[in-house]
């Protein structure tokens, strides 16, 4: 999900869409950190 969102952010140049994708990206990274804190290392494929 993070990779796809990152690719979408790089391709879409509309400011409003970028803001939305950036918010999603930050939320996903926060969830990733929470999982890492709870379970230890997370291996993403």
N, C-alpha and C positions, 0 to 999 in steps of 0.2 A: 504494500500500500504506500509506503514511504517513497519507494522508487518511482511508482507511477505518478504520485502527486508531484514529486520533484520534476519529472519530465513535463508534466502539464504546466507547472510554474514557468519553466524555461521556454515553452512554446507560446503560451498565451500572453500577449502584450497589453491587453486591456487592463487598466488600473483596477477597476472593481473586481474583475475576475481574479487578478493577481492577489488582491487583498483577501478574497475568499479562500483561495488555494493556500496562501501563507498561513491563515488562521488554522486551516485543516492540518497543514504540515506541523505547526507548533503543537497542536492537540495530539497528533500521532506521536511526536517525539516525547511529549509529556507522558503518554501512556506507556511508551517503550521504557522510559526511565522508571516508572512505577513498577512495571513487571520486573525489570532488572533488580530493583531494590528488594522486591518481595521474593524472587526466585533465584537470584544470582545472575550469571551471564545468560544472555538471550542470544541464540544463534539464529540469524535471519537468513532465509534462502531466497 
